[in-house]
Amino acid sequence: MSKNRNNLQQLVLCAVLVALATVLGMIKFLDLPFGGSITLFSMLALTLCGYYCGTAKGLIAGLALGLMNFILDPYVLHPVQVILDYFLAFTALGLSGLTRNKPHGLISGYLIGVCGRYICSFVSGYIFFGAYAPEGWNPLIYSMVYQFFYIGIEAIITVAVLMIPSVKNTLAKLRESFC
């Protein structure tokens, strides 16, 4: 009975965090021309699923977020691009659960999830958007820089906020109460 209740609590928590990530993803500080934007901590909301509830539930929540993003604001060039940009990239954020029981697990898990998203977006950018590289730019370098510009900058800002003691302590207390 206790295990079922815990699973239900985690399911509800992940659903709320996916909804929060979706809403935060709509608050854009910078929207780039070929996809991607710097948002208000939308990746953090999703990585909390993995950190609080484990990798498997984080991956499922990431897939749900990718599906939501695809439904709400699709940008389709090719089926493989859709898989890379929506389903795999957001699913990778759930990898944050890999370090959930380690010291500094939230920050390291967040960075693992963000790196997974970056890799998927980088591959998609190189394959499907490399033709948009400015004249004289290597498409590989262009994709690296383009993806880092929005994913990396949001990650740097988020990690800086996560290092604030009151934020770190609050997220740790929330983890204790939910999981």
HUUR-V670881 format. One record per backbone hydrogen bond with DSSP energy under -0.5 kcal/mol. NH is the residue of the N-H (numbers start at 0). CO is the residue of the C=O. E is the energy in kcal/mol with one decimal. If there is no record, write none. Layout:
# HUUR-V670881
NH_CO_E + NH_CO_E
This chain:
# HUUR-V670881
4_0_-2.0 + 5_1_-2.3 + 6_2_-2.5 + 7_3_-2.3 + 8_4_-2.5 + 9_5_-2.4 + 10_6_-2.5 + 11_7_-2.5 + 12_8_-2.6 + 13_9_-2.8 + 14_10_-2.3 + 15_11_-2.5 + 16_12_-2.6 + 17_13_-2.5 + 18_14_-2.3 + 19_15_-2.7 + 20_16_-2.8 + 21_17_-2.2 + 22_18_-2.4 + 23_19_-3.1 + 24_20_-2.0 + 25_21_-0.6 + 25_22_-1.2 + 26_23_-1.1 + 27_25_-1.1 + 28_26_-0.5 + 28_37_-3.1 + 29_37_-1.2 + 31_29_-0.5 + 31_35_-2.6 + 34_31_-1.3 + 37_29_-2.1 + 38_36_-0.6 + 39_23_-1.2 + 39_26_-1.1 + 40_38_-1.5 + 44_40_-1.7 + 45_41_-1.3 + 46_42_-2.4 + 47_43_-1.8 + 48_44_-0.5 + 48_45_-1.4 + 49_45_-0.8 + 50_46_-2.3 + 51_47_-3.0 + 52_48_-2.7 + 53_49_-1.9 + 57_53_-2.1 + 58_54_-2.9 + 59_55_-2.0 + 60_56_-2.4 + 61_57_-2.3 + 62_58_-2.2 + 63_59_-2.2 + 64_60_-2.4 + 65_61_-2.6 + 66_62_-2.2 + 67_63_-2.4 + 68_64_-2.8 + 69_65_-2.2 + 70_66_-2.4 + 71_67_-2.7 + 72_68_-2.4 + 76_74_-0.5 + 81_77_-2.0 + 82_78_-2.1 + 83_79_-2.7 + 84_80_-3.1 + 85_81_-2.3 + 86_81_-1.2 + 87_82_-3.4 + 88_83_-1.4 + 89_85_-1.1 + 90_86_-1.6 + 91_87_-2.3 + 92_88_-0.6 + 92_89_-0.7 + 93_90_-1.9 + 94_91_-2.0 + 95_92_-1.4 + 96_93_-1.7 + 97_94_-2.3 + 98_95_-1.0 + 99_96_-1.4 + 101_98_-1.8 + 104_101_-1.7 + 107_103_-2.3 + 108_104_-2.4 + 109_105_-2.6 + 110_106_-2.5 + 111_107_-2.1 + 112_108_-2.6 + 113_109_-2.7 + 114_110_-2.5 + 115_111_-2.2 + 116_112_-2.2 + 117_113_-2.9 + 118_114_-2.6 + 119_115_-1.9 + 120_116_-2.6 + 121_117_-3.0 + 122_118_-2.5 + 123_119_-2.2 + 124_120_-2.9 + 125_121_-2.7 + 126_122_-2.6 + 127_123_-3.0 + 128_123_-0.7 + 128_124_-1.4 + 129_125_-0.6 + 131_128_-2.0 + 132_129_-1.7 + 136_133_-2.5 + 141_137_-2.9 + 142_138_-2.3 + 143_139_-2.0 + 144_140_-2.7 + 145_141_-3.0 + 146_142_-2.5 + 147_143_-2.1 + 148_144_-2.3 + 149_145_-1.1 + 150_146_-2.5 + 151_146_-0.6 + 151_147_-0.7 + 152_147_-1.3 + 153_149_-1.4 + 154_150_-2.1 + 155_151_-2.6 + 156_152_-2.3 + 157_153_-2.5 + 158_154_-2.8 + 159_155_-2.1 + 160_156_-2.0 + 161_157_-2.7 + 162_158_-1.2 + 163_160_-1.5 + 166_163_-0.6 + 167_163_-2.6 + 168_164_-2.8 + 169_165_-2.0 + 170_166_-2.5 + 171_167_-1.8 + 172_168_-2.3 + 173_169_-2.2 + 174_170_-1.8 + 175_171_-1.9 + 176_172_-1.8 + 177_173_-1.7 + 178_174_-2.8
